[in-house]
Amino acid sequence: MARKLLFMLTILFIVLCFAGGGYVILSDGQANAGYAVIPMVLALACFQGYQTLKKKENKK
């Protein structure tokens, strides 16, 4: 259950990252780059958690 949740959160944060990047580009750089960077950091954290749980389940 937690593995599926982490995978779905990873996908959500990746979509938010690209949306934030598009927003920064469309605003001619006036918007803060954090709109794209923060969701990508969260996506990487969720994906790392997903991989860790996947490895634990495969060892059993």
C-alpha positions as CSV (number, residue, x, y, z in Angstrom):
1,M,0.0,0.0,0.0
2,A,2.7,2.5,1.0
3,R,4.7,1.5,-2.2
4,K,1.8,2.5,-4.4
5,L,1.3,5.7,-2.6
6,L,4.9,6.7,-2.9
7,F,4.8,5.9,-6.6
8,M,1.7,8.0,-7.2
9,L,3.2,10.9,-5.2
10,T,6.3,10.6,-7.4
11,I,4.3,11.0,-10.5
12,L,2.3,13.9,-9.1
13,F,5.4,15.8,-8.1
14,I,7.0,15.2,-11.5
15,V,3.9,16.7,-13.1
16,L,4.0,19.6,-10.7
17,C,7.7,20.1,-11.5
18,F,7.0,20.4,-15.3
19,A,4.0,22.7,-14.6
20,G,6.2,24.9,-12.4
21,G,8.9,24.9,-15.1
22,G,6.4,25.9,-17.7
23,Y,5.2,28.7,-15.4
24,V,8.7,30.0,-15.0
25,I,9.3,29.9,-18.7
26,L,6.0,31.6,-19.6
27,S,6.6,34.4,-17.1
28,D,9.9,35.2,-18.8
29,G,11.9,34.2,-15.7
30,Q,10.1,36.6,-13.4
31,A,8.7,33.7,-11.3
32,N,11.0,32.0,-8.9
33,A,12.7,28.8,-10.1
34,G,11.5,27.2,-6.8
35,Y,8.2,26.5,-8.5
36,A,10.0,23.8,-10.4
37,V,12.8,22.8,-8.1
38,I,10.8,22.0,-4.9
39,P,8.4,19.5,-6.5
40,M,11.4,17.8,-8.1
41,V,13.2,17.4,-4.8
42,L,10.0,15.9,-3.3
43,A,9.7,13.6,-6.3
44,L,13.2,12.4,-5.8
45,A,12.6,11.7,-2.1
46,C,9.4,9.8,-2.8
47,F,11.1,7.8,-5.5
48,Q,13.9,6.9,-3.2
49,G,11.4,5.7,-0.6
50,Y,9.6,3.7,-3.3
51,Q,12.9,2.0,-4.3
52,T,13.8,1.2,-0.7
53,L,10.4,-0.4,0.0
54,K,10.6,-2.3,-3.3
55,K,14.0,-3.8,-2.4
56,K,12.8,-4.8,1.1
57,E,9.8,-6.6,-0.4
58,N,11.9,-8.4,-3.0
59,K,14.3,-9.7,-0.2
60,K,11.5,-11.4,1.6
